[in-house]
Amino acid sequence: MIEEMDLTLFDCPEPFMKVVTKLMKIENGELKIRYKDPKCREMFLETMKLMNCKVLEDSQQDGIFFMYIKKESSSSEKPKKIELSSGC
């Protein structure tokens, strides 16, 4: 099942926080998000690495960003440490 989130009405960090909260609640699944604040993009990409997610699509059209994310649980994966170089 693919869930979709339209976050175009929100400014960073709210889209980021909503996506992370959603991904923390699911073990396996797919999520399509739409957002408009470009500051969220790098934060999403770095966090997807940390949360064991694959970015299947990362595009932009007419000022709207689209990201298609797949999350798969893996008990053998150790937590990863990342540092965000930018933020909102």
Beta strands, then each sheet from edge to edge (+ up, - down):
strand 1: 2-6
strand 2: 29-35
strand 3: 53-61
strand 4: 64-71
sheet 1: 1+ 2+ 4- 3+
end
